[in-house]
Amino acid sequence: MADILLVHGAGHGAWCWERVLPLLTARGHAARALDLPGHGADATPARDVSLDTYAAAVADATGPRTVLVGHSMGGYSITLAAERAPERVARLIYVAAHVPRDGVSVGAMRADAPGRPAAPLQPTPDGTAVRFAPADVAARFYDDCPPETAAAAEQRICPEPLAPVREAPRLSGRAAGLPRSYIVCTEDKVVAPEHQRAMCTDWPAADVATLPCGHSPFYALPYRLALSIARMAED
């Protein structure tokens, strides 16, 4: 069975995978999640966080043949980790995620994405991080999740360090040469479905799946998300 590492997106943490992990392990996979620097239980100050620290954290947690799963901005983290150590990555799975382009930052990709406009980011008072407005978190991230789950998640979401949003990665193509899969969330209000489909438009149809949900399938449809990840990991 597969070794699967689940990587969260902006403002989240390993906690967001709490309903998916037991479903993957019940299927026999070695599944785990991590907190990127500055998120969850990791206390790295926002001023010390960069795309490089994200990539290093994921690469350091990658085993001999790991399936990397990235949600939302986590697509950058898993891609850059694979650029560092492609020989240790069995497959990249993007869940409603940004697939990086050479020289294009997350912020620039959000601004130019097709589909509905991206929710505006608000700077924190010290200027080292950004966050979504509380109303946008409720309406865009967890709009189709159980109310009690959404309320708990809203309490745990944190500011996103600014540097990783602004930094433009340089890509060698090593990650693009690996097996890749995409899970499109068709009702997404954060990363528009049109944008998701555009990022994987030339990928083999067998490597693209869809889920009828918003941006947080780990809470809206955890069983179906786990099944999709498992099938891709087992391919």
KELUM-579813 format. One record per atom (N, C-alpha, C): x, y, z; atom name; residue number from 1. Coordinates in steps of 0.2 Angstrom, whole numbers. Each point is the difference from the previous one (the first is absolute). Example, Ala and Ser with C-alpha at 12.3 -4.5 7.8 and 13.67 -1.06 7.14 Angstrom:
BEGIN
x,y,z,tormar,pamar
66,-28,39,N,1
-4,6,0,CA,1
4,6,0,C,1
-2,5,-4,N,2
4,6,1,CA,2
-4,5,3,C,2
end
This chain:
BEGIN
x,y,z,tormar,pamar
4,-6,0,N,1
-4,6,0,CA,1
4,6,0,C,1
-3,6,-1,N,2
4,6,-1,CA,2
2,4,6,C,2
5,3,0,N,3
2,5,5,CA,3
-2,7,-2,C,3
-5,3,4,N,4
-4,6,-3,CA,4
2,6,5,C,4
2,5,-2,N,5
1,6,4,CA,5
-5,6,-2,C,5
-4,2,4,N,6
-6,5,-1,CA,6
3,7,2,C,6
0,4,-4,N,7
2,7,1,CA,7
-5,5,-1,C,7
-1,4,5,N,8
-6,5,0,CA,8
2,6,-4,C,8
-5,5,0,N,9
1,6,-4,CA,9
0,6,4,C,9
-1,6,-2,N,10
1,6,3,CA,10
-4,0,7,C,10
3,2,5,N,11
-4,1,6,CA,11
-2,-6,4,C,11
1,-6,-3,N,12
-2,-6,3,CA,12
5,-4,4,C,12
-1,-6,1,N,13
5,-4,4,CA,13
-1,-7,-1,C,13
4,-4,3,N,14
-1,-8,-1,CA,14
-7,-1,3,C,14
-3,4,4,N,15
-7,-1,3,CA,15
-5,-1,-5,C,15
1,3,-6,N,16
-6,0,-5,CA,16
-1,-7,-3,C,16
5,-4,1,N,17
0,-7,-3,CA,17
-3,-5,5,C,17
-2,2,6,N,18
-2,-5,5,CA,18
-5,-5,-2,C,18
-5,2,-4,N,19
-5,-5,-2,CA,19
2,-5,-6,C,19
6,2,-4,N,20
2,-3,-5,CA,20
5,-6,2,C,20
4,2,4,N,21
6,-4,2,CA,21
-3,-7,3,C,21
-4,-1,4,N,22
-3,-6,2,CA,22
-3,-5,-6,C,22
-3,4,-4,N,23
-2,-4,-6,CA,23
5,-3,-5,C,23
6,4,0,N,24
5,-3,-4,CA,24
4,-5,3,C,24
1,1,7,N,25
3,-6,4,CA,25
-4,-6,0,C,25
-7,1,0,N,26
-4,-6,0,CA,26
0,-4,-6,C,26
2,3,-6,N,27
1,-3,-6,CA,27
7,-3,-1,C,27
4,1,5,N,28
7,-3,1,CA,28
6,4,-2,C,28
-2,7,-1,N,29
6,4,-2,CA,29
3,3,6,C,29
6,2,-1,N,30
4,3,5,CA,30
-1,8,-1,C,30
-5,3,3,N,31
-2,7,-1,CA,31
2,4,6,C,31
2,6,-2,N,32
2,5,6,CA,32
-1,7,-3,C,32
0,5,4,N,33
-1,7,-2,CA,33
5,4,4,C,33
2,6,-2,N,34
5,4,4,CA,34
-2,7,0,C,34
2,3,5,N,35
-1,8,0,CA,35
6,3,-3,C,35
-1,4,-5,N,36
5,4,-3,CA,36
2,5,4,C,36
6,3,-1,N,37
3,5,5,CA,37
-5,6,1,C,37
-1,2,6,N,38
-5,5,2,CA,38
-7,-2,0,C,38
-1,-6,0,N,39
-7,-2,0,CA,39
-1,-6,5,C,39
-7,0,2,N,40
-1,-5,5,CA,40
4,0,6,C,40
3,-6,2,N,41
4,0,6,CA,41
8,3,-1,C,41
1,2,-7,N,42
7,2,-1,CA,42
0,8,1,C,42
5,2,5,N,43
0,6,2,CA,43
5,5,-4,C,43
2,-2,-5,N,44
5,4,-4,CA,44
-4,7,-2,C,44
4,6,2,N,45
-3,6,-1,CA,45
-1,1,-8,C,45
-6,4,-1,N,46
-1,1,-7,CA,46
5,3,-4,C,46
4,5,3,N,47
6,3,-3,CA,47
5,-5,-2,C,47
0,-6,2,N,48
5,-5,-1,CA,48
-2,-5,-5,C,48
-6,1,-3,N,49
-3,-5,-4,CA,49
1,2,-7,C,49
1,-5,-5,N,50
1,1,-7,CA,50
-2,-6,-3,C,50
-1,0,-7,N,51
-1,-6,-4,CA,51
5,-5,1,C,51
6,2,1,N,52
6,-4,1,CA,52
-1,-4,6,C,52
-2,3,6,N,53
-1,-4,6,CA,53
-6,-4,-1,C,53
-5,1,-4,N,54
-6,-4,-1,CA,54
3,-7,-4,C,54
4,2,-5,N,55
2,-6,-4,CA,55
5,-4,4,C,55
4,3,4,N,56
5,-4,5,CA,56
-4,-4,5,C,56
-6,2,3,N,57
-3,-3,4,CA,57
-4,-7,-3,C,57
-2,1,-6,N,58
-4,-5,-3,CA,58
6,-5,-3,C,58
5,2,-2,N,59
5,-4,-3,CA,59
3,-4,6,C,59
1,3,6,N,60
3,-4,6,CA,60
-5,-5,2,C,60
-6,1,-1,N,61
-5,-5,2,CA,61
-2,-6,-5,C,61
4,1,-6,N,62
-2,-5,-5,CA,62
5,-6,0,C,62
-3,-6,0,N,63
3,-6,0,CA,63
3,-2,-7,C,63
2,-7,0,N,64
3,-2,-6,CA,64
-4,1,-6,C,64
-7,-2,0,N,65
-5,1,-5,CA,65
-6,2,3,C,65
-1,7,0,N,66
-6,3,4,CA,66
-4,3,-5,C,66
-7,-1,1,N,67
-5,4,-4,CA,67
-1,6,4,C,67
1,6,-4,N,68
-1,6,3,CA,68
-7,3,-2,C,68
-4,2,5,N,69
-7,3,-1,CA,69
0,7,2,C,69
-1,5,-4,N,70
0,7,2,CA,70
-7,3,-1,C,70
-3,3,5,N,71
-6,4,-1,CA,71
1,7,-1,C,71
-3,3,-5,N,72
0,7,-1,CA,72
7,3,-1,C,72
2,4,5,N,73
7,3,-1,CA,73
5,-6,1,C,73
-2,-5,3,N,74
5,-6,1,CA,74
2,-3,-6,C,74
-3,2,-6,N,75
2,-2,-6,CA,75
7,3,-2,C,75
2,6,3,N,76
7,2,-1,CA,76
4,-4,5,C,76
-2,-1,6,N,77
5,-4,4,CA,77
2,-6,-2,C,77
-5,-4,-3,N,78
2,-7,-2,CA,78
4,0,-7,C,78
-2,5,-4,N,79
4,1,-6,CA,79
7,1,1,C,79
2,5,5,N,80
6,2,1,CA,80
4,-5,4,C,80
-3,-4,4,N,81
3,-5,3,CA,81
2,-6,-5,C,81
-4,-1,-5,N,82
1,-5,-5,CA,82
6,3,-4,C,82
1,6,-1,N,83
5,3,-4,CA,83
7,-1,3,C,83
0,0,7,N,84
6,-2,4,CA,84
2,-7,0,C,84
-5,-4,0,N,85
1,-8,1,CA,85
-5,-4,-4,C,85
0,1,-7,N,86
-4,-4,-4,CA,86
0,-8,1,C,86
6,-2,2,N,87
1,-7,0,CA,87
-4,-3,6,C,87
-2,4,5,N,88
-3,-2,6,CA,88
-8,0,-1,C,88
-2,3,-5,N,89
-7,1,-1,CA,89
-3,-5,-5,C,89
-6,-3,2,N,90
-3,-5,-5,CA,90
-5,3,-4,C,90
-4,5,3,N,91
-5,4,-4,CA,91
-2,6,4,C,91
-2,5,-4,N,92
-2,6,3,CA,92
-8,1,-1,C,92
-4,1,5,N,93
-7,1,-1,CA,93
-2,6,3,C,93
-3,4,-5,N,94
-2,7,2,CA,94
-8,0,1,C,94
-2,3,6,N,95
-7,0,2,CA,95
-2,7,0,C,95
-4,2,-5,N,96
-2,7,-1,CA,96
6,5,1,C,96
5,-2,-3,N,97
7,3,2,CA,97
3,4,-6,C,97
4,4,2,N,98
4,4,-5,CA,98
6,-4,-2,C,98
0,-1,-7,N,99
6,-3,-3,CA,99
5,5,-2,C,99
6,1,3,N,100
4,5,-2,CA,100
2,1,-7,C,100
1,6,-2,N,101
4,1,-7,CA,101
6,4,2,C,101
5,-2,-4,N,102
6,3,1,CA,102
0,8,0,C,102
3,3,5,N,103
0,7,1,CA,103
-7,4,2,C,103
-5,-4,2,N,104
-6,3,1,CA,104
-2,-2,8,C,104
-1,5,4,N,105
-1,0,7,CA,105
-8,-2,1,C,105
-1,-3,6,N,106
-7,-1,1,CA,106
-5,6,0,C,106
3,6,2,N,107
-4,6,0,CA,107
-2,2,-8,C,107
5,-1,-4,N,108
-1,2,-7,CA,108
-4,-5,-3,C,108
0,-7,2,N,109
-4,-5,-3,CA,109
-7,2,2,C,109
-1,1,6,N,110
-7,2,3,CA,110
-3,6,-4,C,110
4,5,-1,N,111
-2,6,-4,CA,111
-2,-1,-7,C,111
3,-5,-3,N,112
-1,-1,-7,CA,112
-4,-6,-2,C,112
-3,-3,5,N,113
-3,-7,-1,CA,113
-7,2,-3,C,113
-2,-5,-5,N,114
-7,0,-3,CA,114
-5,-1,6,C,114
-6,2,-2,N,115
-6,-2,5,CA,115
-1,6,4,C,115
-4,-1,6,N,116
-2,5,4,CA,116
6,3,4,C,116
0,7,1,N,117
6,3,4,CA,117
2,-3,6,C,117
6,0,2,N,118
3,-3,6,CA,118
-2,5,6,C,118
-1,-3,5,N,119
-2,3,6,CA,119
6,5,2,C,119
-1,6,2,N,120
6,4,2,CA,120
3,-2,6,C,120
7,1,0,N,121
4,-2,6,CA,121
1,7,4,C,121
-1,-1,7,N,122
1,6,4,CA,122
7,-1,4,C,122
4,5,0,N,123
7,0,4,CA,123
-1,0,7,C,123
4,-4,4,N,124
0,0,7,CA,124
3,7,2,C,124
-1,2,7,N,125
2,7,2,CA,125
8,0,-1,C,125
4,-5,1,N,126
7,0,-1,CA,126
3,0,-7,C,126
-5,-2,-5,N,127
2,0,-7,CA,127
4,-6,-2,C,127
0,-5,5,N,128
4,-6,-2,CA,128
-4,-6,-3,C,128
-7,1,0,N,129
-5,-5,-2,CA,129
-6,3,-3,C,129
-4,-4,-3,N,130
-6,2,-2,CA,130
-6,-5,2,C,130
-6,2,0,N,131
-5,-4,2,CA,131
-7,1,-4,C,131
-4,-5,-1,N,132
-7,2,-3,CA,132
-4,3,5,C,132
-5,4,-2,N,133
-5,3,5,CA,133
-4,-6,3,C,133
-2,1,6,N,134
-4,-6,3,CA,134
-6,-2,-4,C,134
-3,5,-3,N,135
-6,-1,-4,CA,135
2,-4,-6,C,135
5,1,-3,N,136
3,-4,-6,CA,136
1,-7,2,C,136
3,-1,6,N,137
2,-7,2,CA,137
-6,-4,1,C,137
-6,3,3,N,138
-6,-4,1,CA,138
-3,-1,-7,C,138
0,5,-4,N,139
-4,-1,-6,CA,139
3,-3,-6,C,139
7,0,0,N,140
4,-3,-5,CA,140
3,-7,1,C,140
3,0,6,N,141
4,-6,2,CA,141
-5,-6,2,C,141
-5,2,4,N,142
-3,-6,4,CA,142
-8,1,-1,C,142
-2,3,-6,N,143
-7,1,-1,CA,143
-4,-6,-1,C,143
3,-6,-2,N,144
-4,-6,0,CA,144
2,-5,5,C,144
3,2,5,N,145
2,-5,5,CA,145
-5,0,6,C,145
0,-5,4,N,146
-4,0,6,CA,146
1,6,4,C,146
-5,3,3,N,147
1,7,3,CA,147
5,-1,6,C,147
-1,-5,4,N,148
4,-1,6,CA,148
8,-1,-2,C,148
1,-4,-6,N,149
6,-1,-2,CA,149
3,7,-3,C,149
-4,4,-4,N,150
2,6,-2,CA,150
2,5,5,C,150
-4,0,6,N,151
1,5,5,CA,151
7,-2,4,C,151
1,-7,1,N,152
7,-2,3,CA,152
6,2,-5,C,152
-1,-1,-6,N,153
5,2,-5,CA,153
2,7,0,C,153
-5,4,0,N,154
1,7,0,CA,154
4,3,6,C,154
-1,-4,5,N,155
4,2,6,CA,155
7,-2,0,C,155
2,-4,-5,N,156
7,-3,0,CA,156
4,3,-6,C,156
-4,3,-5,N,157
3,3,-6,CA,157
5,6,3,C,157
6,1,-3,N,158
4,5,2,CA,158
3,4,-6,C,158
3,6,2,N,159
3,4,-6,CA,159
5,-4,-4,C,159
0,2,-6,N,160
5,-3,-5,CA,160
6,4,0,C,160
6,-2,1,N,161
6,4,-1,CA,161
0,3,-7,C,161
2,7,0,N,162
0,3,-6,CA,162
5,-2,-6,C,162
6,-2,2,N,163
5,-1,-4,CA,163
-2,-6,-5,C,163
-2,-5,2,N,164
-2,-6,-5,CA,164
-5,2,-5,C,164
-5,5,2,N,165
-5,2,-4,CA,165
3,5,-6,C,165
6,3,2,N,166
3,5,-5,CA,166
6,-3,-4,C,166
3,-5,2,N,167
6,-3,-3,CA,167
-2,-4,-6,C,167
4,1,-5,N,168
-1,-3,-7,CA,168
5,-5,-1,C,168
-2,-7,0,N,169
5,-5,0,CA,169
3,-1,-7,C,169
6,-3,0,N,170
3,-2,-6,CA,170
0,-8,0,C,170
-3,-2,-6,N,171
-1,-7,0,CA,171
4,-3,-6,C,171
3,-6,2,N,172
4,-4,-5,CA,172
-3,-4,-4,C,172
-7,-2,1,N,173
-3,-5,-3,CA,173
0,-7,3,C,173
4,-1,5,N,174
0,-7,3,CA,174
-6,-2,3,C,174
-4,5,3,N,175
-6,-2,3,CA,175
-5,-2,-6,C,175
0,4,-5,N,176
-5,-1,-6,CA,176
1,-7,-3,C,176
6,-2,1,N,177
1,-7,-3,CA,177
-2,-6,4,C,177
-3,1,6,N,178
-2,-5,4,CA,178
-7,-1,-1,C,178
-3,-6,1,N,179
-7,-2,0,CA,179
-4,6,4,C,179
-5,2,-3,N,180
-4,6,3,CA,180
-7,-2,-1,C,180
-4,2,5,N,181
-7,-1,0,CA,181
-4,7,3,C,181
-6,1,-2,N,182
-3,6,2,CA,182
-7,-2,2,C,182
-3,3,6,N,183
-6,-1,2,CA,183
-4,7,0,C,183
-4,1,-5,N,184
-4,6,-1,CA,184
-6,0,5,C,184
-1,6,4,N,185
-6,1,4,CA,185
-4,4,-4,C,185
-6,-2,-2,N,186
-4,3,-5,CA,186
-4,6,2,C,186
-1,1,7,N,187
-3,5,3,CA,187
4,5,4,C,187
6,0,-1,N,188
5,4,3,CA,188
-1,7,0,C,188
1,4,5,N,189
-1,7,0,CA,189
7,3,2,C,189
5,-3,1,N,190
7,2,1,CA,190
4,0,-6,C,190
1,-6,-2,N,191
4,-1,-7,CA,191
-6,-2,-5,C,191
-1,4,-4,N,192
-6,-1,-5,CA,192
1,-7,-4,C,192
-6,-3,0,N,193
1,-7,-4,CA,193
3,2,-7,C,193
-2,5,-3,N,194
3,2,-7,CA,194
8,0,0,C,194
2,3,6,N,195
7,0,1,CA,195
3,-7,1,C,195
-3,-4,4,N,196
2,-6,1,CA,196
1,-4,-6,C,196
-5,0,-4,N,197
0,-4,-6,CA,197
5,3,-5,C,197
1,6,0,N,198
5,3,-4,CA,198
7,-2,1,C,198
2,-1,7,N,199
6,-2,2,CA,199
2,-8,-2,C,199
-5,-4,-1,N,200
1,-7,-2,CA,200
-3,-1,-7,C,200
-1,5,-4,N,201
-4,-1,-6,CA,201
4,-5,-5,C,201
6,-1,0,N,202
4,-4,-4,CA,202
2,-7,3,C,202
-3,-1,6,N,203
2,-6,4,CA,203
-4,-6,-3,C,203
2,-6,0,N,204
-4,-6,-2,CA,204
-7,0,4,C,204
-5,-1,-3,N,205
-7,-1,3,CA,205
0,-4,6,C,205
4,-6,0,N,206
0,-4,5,CA,206
3,2,7,C,206
4,6,-1,N,207
3,3,6,CA,207
-4,6,3,C,207
-6,1,-3,N,208
-4,5,3,CA,208
-6,-2,2,C,208
-2,1,7,N,209
-6,-2,3,CA,209
-4,7,2,C,209
-6,-1,1,N,210
-5,6,3,CA,210
-3,-2,6,C,210
-1,5,4,N,211
-5,-1,6,CA,211
-5,5,0,C,211
-6,-1,1,N,212
-5,5,0,CA,212
-1,4,7,C,212
6,4,1,N,213
0,3,6,CA,213
4,7,0,C,213
0,4,5,N,214
4,6,1,CA,214
7,-1,1,C,214
4,5,3,N,215
7,0,1,CA,215
2,-5,5,C,215
-4,-2,4,N,216
3,-4,6,CA,216
-3,-8,0,C,216
2,-4,-5,N,217
-3,-6,-1,CA,217
2,-5,6,C,217
5,2,4,N,218
2,-4,6,CA,218
-5,0,5,C,218
-5,5,0,N,219
-5,1,5,CA,219
-7,-1,-4,C,219
-1,2,-6,N,220
-6,-1,-3,CA,220
-1,-7,-3,C,220
5,-3,-3,N,221
-1,-7,-2,CA,221
7,-4,1,C,221
1,-1,7,N,222
6,-4,2,CA,222
1,-7,-3,C,222
-6,-3,0,N,223
1,-7,-3,CA,223
2,0,-7,C,223
-4,4,-4,N,224
1,0,-7,CA,224
7,3,-2,C,224
2,5,4,N,225
7,2,-1,CA,225
5,-5,1,C,225
0,-4,6,N,226
4,-5,2,CA,226
0,-5,-6,C,226
-6,-2,-2,N,227
0,-5,-5,CA,227
4,2,-7,C,227
-1,6,-2,N,228
3,3,-6,CA,228
8,0,1,C,228
2,2,6,N,229
7,0,2,CA,229
3,-7,-1,C,229
-4,-5,4,N,230
3,-7,0,CA,230
0,-3,-7,C,230
-5,1,-4,N,231
0,-2,-7,CA,231
6,2,-4,C,231
1,7,1,N,232
6,3,-4,CA,232
7,-3,3,C,232
0,0,6,N,233
6,-3,3,CA,233
2,-7,-1,C,233
-6,-4,-1,N,234
1,-7,-2,CA,234
1,-1,-7,C,234
0,5,-4,N,235
0,-1,-8,CA,235
8,-2,-2,C,235
end
